[in-house]
Amino acid sequence: MEEIKYTVERILSVDDVEDILTTAIEGGIGYWAILCNDAPEWEKAEKQLKATGVELFYGNVATQVLLSGDAIKFEDAEGEEDDSDWTLNMEKFKKGCALYEKERGSLSANLANGSFDAVEADCLIQYAVFGDVIFG
């Protein structure tokens, strides 16, 4: 019998993306990654948000970086790994979401039912940056 392959499209709101990134940055990835929030892309996103009067926090600035077509940069928390390509752009984020769905179940359902926590956010970001969970 032949296999049938299909793709399911999911939609995340900007709030969902902010929640994912906030959970990852403020709790999930801290044992392996440090956010480079002094990068020009980060400073540009902060400036854009300040101009609209929005209160700044990691999640909305990181989301603005991605929505602007730029990349978030991370460094190795322990300084032992080659972190030269530890970046997250929108394309990688989307691929990470798809891989998360394949490996861990519905991202939308997990966000809606409250089971998306720091561990889940960590896995999603690792899927996005590395294509697999390599830490933890």
C-alpha positions as CSV (number, residue, x, y, z in Angstrom):
1,M,0.0,0.0,0.0
2,E,1.2,3.5,-0.8
3,E,1.7,6.0,1.9
4,I,-0.3,9.2,2.0
5,K,1.5,12.3,3.2
6,Y,-0.3,15.5,4.1
7,T,0.5,18.8,5.7
8,V,-1.7,20.6,8.3
9,E,-1.4,24.3,8.5
10,R,-1.4,25.9,12.0
11,I,-1.8,29.6,12.9
12,L,-0.2,31.2,15.9
13,S,-1.1,34.6,17.0
14,V,1.5,37.3,17.9
15,D,0.5,36.7,21.5
16,D,1.2,33.0,21.2
17,V,4.7,33.8,19.7
18,E,5.3,36.2,22.5
19,D,4.3,33.6,25.1
20,I,6.5,31.0,23.6
21,L,9.5,33.3,23.4
22,T,9.0,34.7,26.9
23,T,8.6,31.2,28.4
24,A,11.8,30.1,26.6
25,I,14.0,33.1,27.4
26,E,12.8,33.7,30.9
27,G,12.8,30.0,32.0
28,G,13.3,27.3,29.5
29,I,16.7,27.8,27.8
30,G,18.7,29.5,30.5
31,Y,20.7,26.4,31.3
32,W,22.2,26.3,27.8
33,A,21.7,29.7,26.2
34,I,22.2,33.4,26.9
35,L,20.2,35.9,24.9
36,C,22.3,38.4,23.1
37,N,20.1,41.4,23.8
38,D,22.9,43.9,22.9
39,A,22.9,42.9,19.2
40,P,21.9,45.6,16.7
41,E,18.7,43.6,15.7
42,W,17.6,43.6,19.3
43,E,18.2,47.3,19.8
44,K,16.4,48.0,16.6
45,A,13.3,46.1,17.8
46,E,13.4,47.8,21.2
47,K,13.4,51.2,19.4
48,Q,10.5,50.2,17.2
49,L,8.4,49.1,20.2
50,K,9.3,52.2,22.3
51,A,8.1,54.4,19.5
52,T,4.7,52.8,19.8
53,G,4.6,53.2,23.6
54,V,4.6,49.5,24.3
55,E,6.2,48.3,27.5
56,L,9.3,46.2,26.7
57,F,9.9,42.7,27.9
58,Y,11.9,39.8,26.4
59,G,9.0,38.2,24.6
60,N,7.7,41.1,22.8
61,V,11.1,42.4,21.8
62,A,12.1,38.9,20.6
63,T,8.8,38.7,18.6
64,Q,9.5,42.1,17.0
65,V,13.0,40.9,16.0
66,L,11.4,37.9,14.2
67,L,8.6,39.9,12.7
68,S,11.1,42.4,11.3
69,G,12.8,39.7,9.4
70,D,15.9,39.7,11.7
71,A,17.4,37.0,13.9
72,I,17.7,36.5,17.6
73,K,21.2,35.5,18.6
74,F,22.1,33.3,21.5
75,E,25.4,32.4,23.2
76,D,26.4,29.3,25.0
77,A,25.6,29.7,28.7
78,E,28.7,27.8,29.7
79,G,31.0,29.2,27.0
80,E,32.0,25.7,25.9
81,E,30.1,25.1,22.6
82,D,30.6,26.7,19.2
83,D,27.7,29.1,19.3
84,S,28.6,31.0,16.1
85,D,25.3,30.0,14.4
86,W,23.0,29.9,17.4
87,T,20.4,32.2,15.7
88,L,16.7,32.1,15.5
89,N,14.9,33.7,12.6
90,M,11.2,33.4,11.5
91,E,12.0,30.5,9.1
92,K,13.8,28.5,11.8
93,F,11.0,29.3,14.2
94,K,8.4,27.9,11.8
95,K,10.4,24.8,11.2
96,G,10.9,24.4,15.0
97,C,7.1,24.7,15.5
98,A,6.5,22.0,12.8
99,L,9.1,19.7,14.4
100,Y,7.6,20.3,17.8
101,E,4.2,19.2,16.5
102,K,5.7,16.1,15.0
103,E,7.6,15.1,18.1
104,R,5.5,16.4,21.0
105,G,1.9,16.9,19.9
106,S,-0.2,19.9,19.0
107,L,1.4,23.2,19.9
108,S,-1.9,25.0,19.7
109,A,-3.5,22.6,22.1
110,N,-0.6,22.7,24.5
111,L,-0.7,26.5,24.5
112,A,-4.5,26.5,25.0
113,N,-4.7,23.9,27.7
114,G,-1.8,25.3,29.8
115,S,0.6,22.4,29.4
116,F,3.1,24.5,27.4
117,D,5.7,25.2,30.1
118,A,9.4,26.1,30.2
119,V,10.4,22.5,29.3
120,E,8.2,22.6,26.2
121,A,9.5,26.1,25.2
122,D,13.0,24.8,25.6
123,C,12.4,21.9,23.3
124,L,10.7,24.1,20.7
125,I,13.6,26.6,20.6
126,Q,16.1,23.7,20.4
127,Y,14.1,22.2,17.5
128,A,14.2,25.6,15.8
129,V,17.9,26.4,16.4
130,F,19.4,22.9,16.1
131,G,16.7,20.7,14.4
132,D,16.7,18.5,17.5
133,V,16.8,18.5,21.2
134,I,20.5,18.3,22.1
135,F,20.6,19.8,25.6
136,G,18.7,18.5,28.6
